[in-house]
Amino acid sequence: MLARLRGRLIVSCQALPGSPLRDSTIIAALAQCAERGGAGGVRIDGPDDIAAVRRVVAIPVIGLYKMRESSPVYITPTFDAARAVAAAGADIVAVQATRERAATPHPLPQLIARIHETCRV
């Protein structure tokens, strides 16, 4: 999977809540445009958008789940979020790997190991 992405453009196809583009069908269309334009992969936020994109593109989908709650760690902050991303069809699960994660109950090495073992991504 990483060999398919090496040296290739990864296009982030996301829309904020309230945006006119905030619809899974539109996100999937943007991902198709990225693929047709030569992107090596797409970066998609949220299980619904990931599932919609997975149905229409053949390139790798890097999935994440932004959960802006009370923690400074908001990109796929928990195992349950990672499992939802993988179940939706992501080829790779993106997690926030910043120093803020050290202060959470989800240490990065254990989270990554559990994602690999359980989700097979």
Helices and strands as residue ranges (DSSP letters): H 2-5, E 10-12, H 24-36, E 41-45, H 47-54, E 61-64, H 79-87, E 92-93, G 99-103, H 108-114, I 115-119
